[in-house]
């Protein structure tokens, strides 16, 4: 698998996670939600999560690995 293909797969995974957090664009604050969603899905927001995931994988034992996002997102939600 080439680097381009690997990054493409990781980008798709990051986009799926980001899309799961998008606010519904309805109601009286529709314009604000559209702006937030546009900002979240703007290009250039994919490389940091991919690099953080790779750094995480570089220090975690192979047998204990699961997706960084499976580990991080629940912790992030608990901190809110």
DRENTI-563639 format. One record per residue (C-alpha): residue in one letter; x negated, y negated, z. Coordinates in nm, 4 decimals, padded with zeros to 6 digits. Layout:
<rec type="A" c1="X" c2="Y" c3="Z"/>
...
//
This chain:
<rec type="X" c1="00.0000" c2="00.0000" c3="00.0000"/>
<rec type="X" c1="-00.1407" c2="-00.3388" c3="-00.0928"/>
<rec type="X" c1="-00.1545" c2="-00.6348" c3="00.1434"/>
<rec type="X" c1="00.1068" c2="-00.8115" c3="-00.0652"/>
<rec type="X" c1="00.3493" c2="-00.5194" c3="-00.0286"/>
<rec type="X" c1="00.2831" c2="-00.4867" c3="00.3463"/>
<rec type="X" c1="00.3403" c2="-00.8586" c3="00.4023"/>
<rec type="X" c1="00.6579" c2="-00.8384" c3="00.1928"/>
<rec type="X" c1="00.7972" c2="-00.5618" c3="00.4147"/>
<rec type="X" c1="00.7039" c2="-00.7475" c3="00.7317"/>
<rec type="X" c1="00.8553" c2="-01.0680" c3="00.5939"/>
<rec type="X" c1="01.1839" c2="-00.8861" c3="00.5290"/>
<rec type="X" c1="01.1839" c2="-00.7526" c3="00.8870"/>
<rec type="X" c1="01.1196" c2="-01.0998" c3="01.0312"/>
<rec type="X" c1="01.3934" c2="-01.2508" c3="00.8133"/>
<rec type="X" c1="01.6432" c2="-00.9892" c3="00.9296"/>
<rec type="X" c1="01.5650" c2="-01.0741" c3="01.2912"/>
<rec type="X" c1="01.5887" c2="-01.4480" c3="01.2277"/>
<rec type="X" c1="01.9208" c2="-01.4037" c3="01.0463"/>
<rec type="X" c1="02.0600" c2="-01.2219" c3="01.3490"/>
<rec type="X" c1="02.0090" c2="-01.5423" c3="01.5513"/>
<rec type="X" c1="02.1766" c2="-01.7779" c3="01.3036"/>
<rec type="X" c1="02.4642" c2="-01.9796" c3="01.4408"/>
<rec type="X" c1="02.8007" c2="-01.9535" c3="01.2694"/>
<rec type="X" c1="02.8547" c2="-02.2603" c3="01.0510"/>
<rec type="X" c1="03.2084" c2="-02.3430" c3="01.1627"/>
<rec type="X" c1="03.3812" c2="-02.5786" c3="01.3963"/>
<rec type="X" c1="03.3353" c2="-02.9408" c3="01.4851"/>
<rec type="X" c1="02.9543" c2="-02.9114" c3="01.4962"/>
<rec type="X" c1="02.9258" c2="-02.7373" c3="01.1586"/>
<rec type="X" c1="02.6800" c2="-02.9929" c3="01.0176"/>
<rec type="X" c1="02.4452" c2="-02.9551" c3="01.3142"/>
<rec type="X" c1="02.4570" c2="-02.5771" c3="01.2874"/>
<rec type="X" c1="02.3884" c2="-02.5926" c3="00.9131"/>
<rec type="X" c1="02.0823" c2="-02.8072" c3="00.9854"/>
<rec type="X" c1="01.9581" c2="-02.5666" c3="01.2549"/>
<rec type="X" c1="02.0070" c2="-02.2657" c3="01.0282"/>
<rec type="X" c1="01.8321" c2="-02.4408" c3="00.7393"/>
<rec type="X" c1="01.5375" c2="-02.5263" c3="00.9645"/>
<rec type="X" c1="01.5133" c2="-02.1709" c3="01.0983"/>
<rec type="X" c1="01.5256" c2="-02.0114" c3="00.7524"/>
<rec type="X" c1="01.2942" c2="-02.2651" c3="00.5830"/>
<rec type="X" c1="00.9878" c2="-02.1201" c3="00.4116"/>
<rec type="X" c1="00.6696" c2="-02.0997" c3="00.6139"/>
<rec type="X" c1="00.8251" c2="-01.9607" c3="00.9331"/>
<rec type="X" c1="00.7178" c2="-01.6006" c3="00.8737"/>
<rec type="X" c1="00.3407" c2="-01.5896" c3="00.9121"/>
<rec type="X" c1="00.3208" c2="-01.6586" c3="01.2880"/>
<rec type="X" c1="00.5545" c2="-01.3732" c3="01.3890"/>
<rec type="X" c1="00.3680" c2="-01.1372" c3="01.1558"/>
<rec type="X" c1="00.0295" c2="-01.2374" c3="01.3020"/>
<rec type="X" c1="00.1571" c2="-01.2068" c3="01.6604"/>
<rec type="X" c1="00.2963" c2="-00.8613" c3="01.5857"/>
<rec type="X" c1="-00.0360" c2="-00.7506" c3="01.4363"/>
<rec type="X" c1="-00.2260" c2="-00.8872" c3="01.7383"/>
<rec type="X" c1="00.0138" c2="-00.6966" c3="01.9654"/>
<rec type="X" c1="-00.0425" c2="-00.3752" c3="01.7701"/>
<rec type="X" c1="-00.4190" c2="-00.4199" c3="01.7866"/>
<rec type="X" c1="-00.4153" c2="-00.3865" c3="02.1675"/>
<rec type="X" c1="-00.1368" c2="-00.1315" c3="02.2207"/>
<rec type="X" c1="-00.2074" c2="00.2401" c3="02.2092"/>
<rec type="X" c1="-00.0698" c2="00.4107" c3="01.8996"/>
<rec type="X" c1="00.1479" c2="00.6534" c3="02.0961"/>
<rec type="X" c1="00.3102" c2="00.3672" c3="02.2914"/>
<rec type="X" c1="00.3782" c2="00.1507" c3="01.9877"/>
<rec type="X" c1="00.7198" c2="00.0430" c3="01.8879"/>
<rec type="X" c1="00.8118" c2="-00.2672" c3="01.7027"/>
<rec type="X" c1="00.6815" c2="-00.5814" c3="01.8667"/>
<rec type="X" c1="01.0214" c2="-00.7355" c3="01.8102"/>
<rec type="X" c1="01.1936" c2="-00.4512" c3="01.9947"/>
<rec type="X" c1="00.9660" c2="-00.5336" c3="02.2864"/>
<rec type="X" c1="00.9551" c2="-00.9139" c3="02.2674"/>
<rec type="X" c1="01.3112" c2="-01.0188" c3="02.1780"/>
<rec type="X" c1="01.4743" c2="-00.8563" c3="02.4850"/>
<rec type="X" c1="01.2118" c2="-01.0221" c3="02.7094"/>
<rec type="X" c1="01.2722" c2="-01.3550" c3="02.5382"/>
<rec type="X" c1="01.6467" c2="-01.3232" c3="02.5874"/>
<rec type="X" c1="01.5990" c2="-01.2372" c3="02.9559"/>
<rec type="X" c1="01.3930" c2="-01.5523" c3="03.0087"/>
<rec type="X" c1="01.6791" c2="-01.7761" c3="02.8889"/>
//
